[in-house]
Amino acid sequence: MGVLHQQFDAICRDAACVARHTLGERLLAFAVFGSVGRGTPRFDSDIDALVVLAGSARLTHADRTRVADQLMQDCAAAVTQFAAAGVAAELSPVVRSAAELAEGFPLLLDMVDDARILHDPEALLHARLELVRHRLQAAGARRRWSANGWHWDLGGGTFQP
């Protein structure tokens, strides 16, 4: 594991710890995805994180923003520490409720391959990603690279993550 990967690993562990502390029992799952989740970060990679909160209702935009802003504020000290070491990481949380996780959303498609789950004591996120993975396989979907990045070829049909 290279130095950069170790630094991002430490930032991710810190962010998960901060999320557990900040959100307490409300936090059901915390995972990083994208280049950091894949283990291929660059010095300027942001830390895409999925934060799943307890709740049987969809979150409002204001609720999502409030939680994301609080997490970014609470992680600021750790991020600043790593910036001094040359890692310009920034936390980019995506906040969803347990109900929204159960409904599914397109981001889960990419998380099937890229997620690194750091907190999921009830295995809710793990189970949902396994379901999406199974549905993708059953549909014959393939993840493809193009000039603009990764995309899913879903075989022309409709697909519910």
N, C-alpha and C positions, 0 to 999 in steps of 0.2 A: 504494500500500500504506500503510495507516494505521499509526500508532505502535504500537497494540496488536498488530496483525498482525506487525509487525517484531519486537516483543519476543518473541512466541511463536515466530516463525521462528528467532530466535537461541537460545531455550531448546531447541527441537527439534534444531537443529544441534549444540548442546552435548551434549545427551543422547545423540545418535547417536555423537558422538566419544567420550564416556565409555564407551558400550557397546562400541565397537571396542577401546578401551584395556583395559577391564575383562575382556572376554570373549575377546579375541584371535581366534585361528583358529576358536574354537567358534562365533562369531557368523556366521550365514549371512545373516540379514536383520534389518532394523530399520525399522519404519514407524510413523507416527502415523496415527490415525484419529479418528472422531467429529468434534466441532466444530472441533478444531484441524486435523485432516486436511482438513476441508472449507474451512478458511480463515474460519470464522465464530466464533472464540473470544470469550468474555466475559472480564472481568477475573478471574473466579473459576473459569474452566474448568480441568478437570484435563487432563493430557496422556496420553491413552490411547495406549499404544504396544504393538505386537506385536514380540516378540523371538523370532527363530527360531534355535535352536541346532543344531549338527551332532549327528547321532545317529540310529541306526536303531531305537531303542526309544522307547516312550512315557515321558515324564518322570513321576516320582513327585510327589506334592503337595509333599513336603519339598524336592525339587530345584527345583521352580518357585519356591517361597517363598524359598529360599536365593538364587537368582539375582535375583529381583525385589527382595528386601531389599538386596542388594549394590548393585544399580543405583540404587535410591532413595538409599542412603547416599552413593554416589559422586557423585550429582547434587545432593546437598543444598546445596553451596556455590553452585552456579549458581542453583538455585531461590531460595535466600535473597537472592541479589543482585537477582533480579527482584522479589522480594517488597518490597524496599526501594523499588523504583520503582512499587509499587502493583499488581503482577501477582501474584495469589495462586495461582499454578500449582503443581500437584503431579503428579509422574510416577506413572502407574498402569500398570505393565508387565504384559502378558499374555505368559507364557513358554511356548513350544511347541518340540518337537523337529522336525527335518526329516521324521521318520516321521509325526508328527501332522499336519504341513502336507500331506503327500502323502495322508493319509487324509481330510482335510477336517474342518472343524468349523463350527458355525453362525456364528460371528463373521465368517467370510470373506464371508458374504452382504452385510453392511454395509460391509465394506472394499472391495468392488467399486466403490462410488461414493465412499467417504470416505478411502481410504488415500492417504497421501503417503509414498512409499518413499524412505528416506534412505540405506539401505545394502542392497544386494542384488547383489553382484558377479557371481554366477552366474545371476541372474535367476530364481531359484527361486520367490520370492514373486510376482513379476510373472507368471510362467507360470501359477501356480496361480490367481491372480485372473482371468487371462484365461480359463482353463478354467471357472471358476465363472460368469463373465460370459456365456460361450457357453452354458452349461447353463441359466442363467436365461432367456436369450433364446429358446432352443429350447423351453423349457417354457411360454413365454408369461407368465412371472412379471412382476409389477409391484410397484415399491416405492411405498407409499402413506403419506400423512401422516394421522394421526388425532389426537385430542385428547391422547393419551399419547405421541406421537412417531411415528417411522417404523416401518413394519412391511412385511413382504413378503407379497404375495398370490401364493402358489405354485400357484394353479389347482386346489387340492384334491388334488393328487397327492403322492406322496412325492418328496423331493428330497434328493440327496446333494451337499453343497458340495464 
